[in-house]
Amino acid sequence: MKAADDAEIVEAASRPAAVESPAPDDQAVVREAIEHGSGTVTATKPPVERGLPFVYEDSYYEVDWNVTGTEPGTAFVVGVDLNGTASADETVAFDDLSKHDRQLLGGLVSATTESEGRLRPGPEVAVSEEYTMAKTNTSVLLSGDYSALRYNGTVYPFELNERENVTLTRYRYTVSTVADSTATYAQQLREKHLITLSGLSEDERMVVNEAVDDVYYAEDTDDEAFRSVMDHFPAESAIDADSYDGTWLVRYDGEIYVADFSYGGFDLNDRPVTEE
C-alpha cells in the first residue's frame, strides 16, 4: 500500500496514450482516435483491449471499437542482427524502404544502444508484424531481394521468419472523455472506488500495517489474517482486478493509499473479479 496524491491515484487507474517513438500499436491507435475523433487499424486481433482509460495531455479517455470488415494480409516475424555483416548486393539503404518498412525496422535498429552488452551471433531484437496486402505489395523488406539494412552508416542483417497469409480484421476505434484533468479524474475515482479499512482486528491491522509503504507476504494458505483482510477488498470496489490480483483505493487511519493485492494461488477459485 502506497500513500497516494491525485497524480498517483490516476496513474494506478489509467494507461498511457503517449510514449517515446516508435509507439506500440495500441498507443498509436488511441492517439489517432483522440486527435481525429476515431481511428482505424487492420490486424488479426484488436490491438487495444477495453480496460482502464487512456491518459493523453492530462485528459482521460475510454476507448471502444467495432469491426467494419476483413481483408487478406501477411503476418511475419523480422529479427535484426545488431553486430552482423552482409555483402553490398544484399544490403538496402534505409531511405529506399517503404514507409511502413522504415517505421518497422527503424524501431528495431534504434534498440542498438539498449542491447549493448548482450550482443551475440544472430538477431538480438525481433518483432512480429502484420501487413495488409497494400503494405505487402510495396514492401522492400518482404520482397526477398535483400537480407540487410544500411542505417546511419551501419549495416544490420535481418531475418524473416514465420511468414504466412492471414485474414486481417478492420477495427474502428472511438473515444469518449472520462475527465479533462488529473484532479477531476482523481475525484471521480475517490467517489467511485474509495473504501475505508476500519473495524479491523489486531491481526488484520498487523497485516495492513506491514503492507503500508512496504509489502506483506502470506507465507501459506493457512494465513487466516491475510484471508480475513481479503474480505475487506470487495471486487466490485476495485479499480481493476482479476482472478490473480487487483488494485484498490483505500482510506486507512486517515490516509489514502493505492493498494496492490495479489491473491493468485491463495484463494483463486473463490475470488470474484471485476467485469470486463
C-alpha positions in Angstrom: 0.0 0.0 0.0 1.4 3.4 -1.1 0.1 6.7 0.1 -1.2 8.5 -3.0 -1.9 12.0 -4.1 -4.1 12.8 -7.2 -1.3 12.1 -9.7 -0.5 8.7 -8.1 -4.2 7.8 -7.9 -4.8 8.4 -11.6 -1.6 6.7 -12.6 -2.9 3.5 -11.0 -6.2 3.8 -12.9 -5.1 4.7 -16.5 -2.9 3.7 -19.4 -0.5 6.0 -21.3 -1.5 7.0 -24.8 1.7 8.9 -25.4 5.1 7.2 -25.2 8.5 7.6 -26.8 8.6 7.0 -30.5 8.1 4.5 -32.0 4.9 3.9 -30.1 3.4 0.4 -29.8 0.2 -0.1 -31.9 -2.2 0.4 -29.0 -0.9 3.9 -28.1 -0.8 4.9 -31.8 -4.4 3.8 -32.4 -5.7 5.6 -29.3 -3.9 8.8 -30.1 -5.4 8.8 -33.6 -8.8 8.3 -32.2 -8.3 11.1 -29.6 -6.9 13.5 -32.1 -9.3 12.8 -35.0 -12.4 11.5 -33.3 -11.9 8.0 -34.5 -9.1 5.7 -35.5 -8.8 2.6 -37.7 -6.4 -0.4 -37.7 -6.2 -3.7 -39.5 -4.9 -6.7 -37.5 -5.7 -10.3 -36.6 -6.9 -9.2 -33.2 -7.8 -5.9 -31.5 -4.5 -4.0 -30.7 -6.3 -2.1 -28.0 -8.4 -4.1 -25.4 -11.1 -2.5 -23.4 -9.9 -1.6 -19.9 -8.6 1.3 -17.9 -8.9 4.8 -19.5 -6.0 6.2 -21.5 -4.4 9.5 -20.5 -3.3 11.9 -23.1 -2.2 15.5 -22.5 -3.8 15.5 -19.0 -7.2 14.3 -20.2 -8.6 10.8 -19.7 -10.5 8.7 -22.4 -12.4 5.5 -22.6 -12.0 3.5 -25.8 -14.3 1.3 -27.7 -14.2 -0.4 -31.1 -16.3 -2.2 -33.6 -15.5 -4.5 -36.6 -16.0 -2.9 -40.0 -14.7 -5.7 -42.3 -11.9 -8.1 -43.2 -9.2 -8.3 -45.8 -6.2 -10.5 -46.7 -2.8 -9.8 -45.3 0.7 -11.1 -44.4 2.0 -12.0 -40.9 5.7 -12.4 -40.3 8.5 -12.0 -37.7 11.5 -9.9 -38.5 14.7 -10.0 -36.4 17.7 -7.7 -36.7 21.3 -8.6 -36.0 22.9 -5.6 -34.4 26.5 -6.7 -34.9 26.4 -8.7 -38.1 27.8 -8.2 -41.6 26.5 -8.6 -45.1 27.6 -8.1 -48.7 26.8 -4.9 -50.6 24.4 -6.6 -53.0 22.3 -7.9 -50.2 22.0 -4.5 -48.5 19.3 -1.9 -49.0 19.5 1.7 -47.8 17.1 2.8 -45.1 15.7 5.5 -47.3 14.9 3.0 -50.1 12.5 1.1 -47.9 8.8 1.7 -48.0 7.2 4.0 -45.4 6.0 1.0 -43.3 9.3 -0.8 -43.6 11.1 2.3 -42.3 8.7 2.5 -39.3 9.2 -1.1 -38.5 12.9 -1.5 -39.0 13.7 1.9 -37.7 12.3 1.0 -34.3 14.3 -2.2 -34.2 17.7 -0.8 -35.1 17.1 2.0 -32.6 17.4 -0.7 -29.9 21.1 -0.9 -30.5 22.1 1.2 -27.5 19.7 -0.7 -25.2 21.2 -4.1 -26.4 24.8 -3.2 -25.9 26.5 -5.6 -23.6 24.3 -8.5 -24.7 25.2 -8.8 -28.3 25.5 -12.3 -29.7 25.6 -14.0 -33.1 22.3 -13.7 -35.0 19.3 -11.4 -34.3 19.3 -9.7 -30.9 15.9 -7.9 -31.4 12.8 -9.2 -33.2 9.2 -8.2 -33.6 6.1 -9.8 -35.1 4.2 -7.7 -37.6 1.1 -7.8 -39.9 0.9 -6.1 -43.2 -2.2 -5.5 -45.4 -1.8 -6.6 -49.0 -1.2 -2.9 -49.9 1.7 -2.7 -47.5 2.9 -6.2 -48.6 3.0 -5.2 -52.3 5.1 -2.0 -51.6 7.4 -3.6 -49.0 11.1 -3.9 -49.9 11.5 -5.9 -46.7 9.2 -8.7 -47.9 10.4 -8.6 -51.5 13.1 -11.2 -50.8 15.7 -9.1 -52.6 17.7 -8.1 -49.6 18.8 -9.5 -46.3 20.5 -6.5 -44.7 19.8 -2.8 -44.0 22.1 0.2 -44.1 21.1 2.6 -41.4 23.1 5.7 -40.4 26.2 4.2 -42.0 25.9 0.8 -40.3 24.8 -2.5 -41.9 22.3 -4.6 -40.0 21.4 -8.1 -41.3 17.8 -9.1 -40.8 15.9 -12.4 -40.9 12.3 -13.0 -41.9 10.5 -15.9 -40.2 7.0 -17.4 -39.8 5.7 -15.6 -42.9 2.1 -16.6 -43.7 -1.0 -15.4 -45.3 -3.7 -14.3 -42.8 -7.1 -12.7 -42.7 -7.0 -9.3 -41.1 -9.9 -7.6 -39.4 -10.6 -3.9 -39.7 -11.3 -2.2 -36.4 -12.7 1.3 -35.9 -11.9 2.9 -32.6 -13.8 5.7 -30.9 -13.2 7.5 -27.6 -15.2 9.3 -25.0 -13.9 11.7 -22.4 -13.8 10.5 -18.9 -12.2 13.6 -17.3 -10.5 16.7 -18.6 -7.9 16.9 -15.8 -6.0 14.8 -13.3 -7.8 16.4 -10.4 -11.2 15.7 -11.9 -10.4 12.1 -12.6 -8.9 11.6 -9.2 -12.0 12.9 -7.6 -14.1 10.5 -9.7 -12.0 7.6 -8.6 -12.4 8.5 -4.9 -16.1 8.8 -5.3 -16.5 5.5 -7.1 -13.7 3.3 -5.7 -12.6 4.6 -2.3 -13.1 2.1 0.5 -12.3 2.5 4.2 -10.4 -0.1 6.2 -11.9 0.2 9.6 -13.0 -2.1 12.4 -10.0 -4.4 11.8 -8.9 -7.0 14.3 -5.5 -6.8 15.8 -4.2 -9.5 13.4 -5.8 -7.7 10.4 -4.2 -4.4 11.4 -0.8 -6.2 11.6 -1.2 -7.3 8.0 -2.2 -3.9 6.8 0.4 -2.0 8.8 3.1 -4.2 7.4 1.8 -3.5 3.8 1.9 0.3 4.3 4.9 1.6 2.2 6.1 -2.0 2.1 4.8 -5.5 1.3 3.0 -8.1 3.4 3.5 -11.7 2.2 1.3 -14.6 3.2 3.7 -17.5 3.6 1.0 -20.1 3.1 -2.8 -20.5 2.7 -3.2 -21.1 6.4 -2.6 -17.3 7.0 -6.1 -16.6 8.3 -5.3 -12.9 8.9 -4.4 -12.4 5.2 -7.6 -14.3 4.2 -9.6 -12.1 6.5 -8.1 -8.9 5.1 -9.1 -10.1 1.6 -12.7 -9.8 2.7 -12.2 -6.1 3.2 -11.3 -5.7 -0.5 -14.5 -6.4 -2.5 -14.1 -7.0 -6.2 -16.9 -4.5 -7.1 -14.9 -1.7 -5.5 -11.6 -2.5 -7.3 -10.1 -0.1 -9.8 -9.1 -3.2 -11.7 -9.0 -6.9 -10.6 -8.9 -10.4 -12.0 -8.5 -13.9 -10.6 -4.9 -13.3 -9.6 -4.5 -9.7 -8.3 -6.1 -6.3 -8.3 -5.7 -2.6 -7.4 -7.8 -0.8 -4.8 -8.1 2.7 -3.5 -8.3 2.7 0.3 -8.5 5.0 3.3 -6.7 3.8 6.3 -6.1 5.7 9.5 -7.0 9.0 7.7 -4.6 8.4 4.8 -5.5 7.5 1.2 -3.5 4.6 -0.4 -3.3 2.8 -3.6 -3.2 -0.9 -2.6 -2.0 -3.7 -4.9 -3.3 -7.0 -3.7 -2.1 -10.4 -5.1 -4.0 -13.4 -4.2 -3.5 -15.8 -7.1 -2.9 -19.3 -5.8 -4.2 -18.3 -2.3 -7.9 -18.2 -2.9 -8.0 -18.4 -6.7 -11.2 -20.5 -7.1 -13.4 -18.3 -4.8 -12.1 -14.8 -5.5 -14.6 -12.7 -7.6 -13.3 -10.5 -10.3 -14.4 -7.2 -11.8 -16.3 -7.2 -15.0 -14.6 -6.5 -18.4 
